[in-house]
Amino acid sequence: MNAPVSRYVDHAVEGTPVGRCVVLPGRQYTPDGPLLFFATQAALMRGWDVRQVWWEAPERGSLPIVDEMDWVGDQLEEALEGYTGRQLVVGKSLGTLAATRAAAHRLDAAWLTPLLAEPEAAKPLLTYPACQLVVIGSSDPYFSREVLDVLPGTSLVVPGDHVLRVANDAAAMVRSHEQFIRAFDAWLVSMQL
């Protein structure tokens, strides 16, 4: 159950950083996937050092969701360890299961395509104690309008599925990613005011 983190890739800004942004991927969506690539670049442009977590996640369905939440939370704890400055987290899909641990640290967080239709996964987002941004595709199988409408913080629904793919419309897919990165960048700026 405690598969080791494959590795960290750290990116540093020149000069004094605002803090560190920890990027948690999905099960099959790595930190170089478009959402996380753009999030990394935006964070760096806004003065955040970035730690990308590259992991070998448990197979889908091999653990109950509460155990997956513990596993992802452990990965977050390890990625945070030793850094004494301000930190924030960006999680995609499986990575959003770190919300309980991130909340315990009161970390600002951007949750990309969270599992809103899974009650255990959505629960920590409903009372998240820090600044949170939630972005999800309108045709994502994990989308729940009922949950999204009561989340604290900022939320954005864009056309697309769980990876913001829009069937048969490449330009719409690019626009969805552009909407995401504009919202994420504005969110980062708002936290620095």
Buried (B, 14 or more C-beta within 10 A) or exposed (E): EEEEEEEBEEBEBEEEBBBBBBBBBBBEBBBEBBBBBBBBBBBBEBBBBBBBBBBEBBEEEEBEBEEBBBBBBBBBBBBBEEEEEBBBBBBBBBBBBBBBBBBEBEBBBBBBBBBBBBEBBBEBBEEBEBBBBBBBBBBBEBBBEEBBEEBBBBBBBBBBBBBBBBEEEEEBBEBBBEBBBEBBBEBBEEBEE
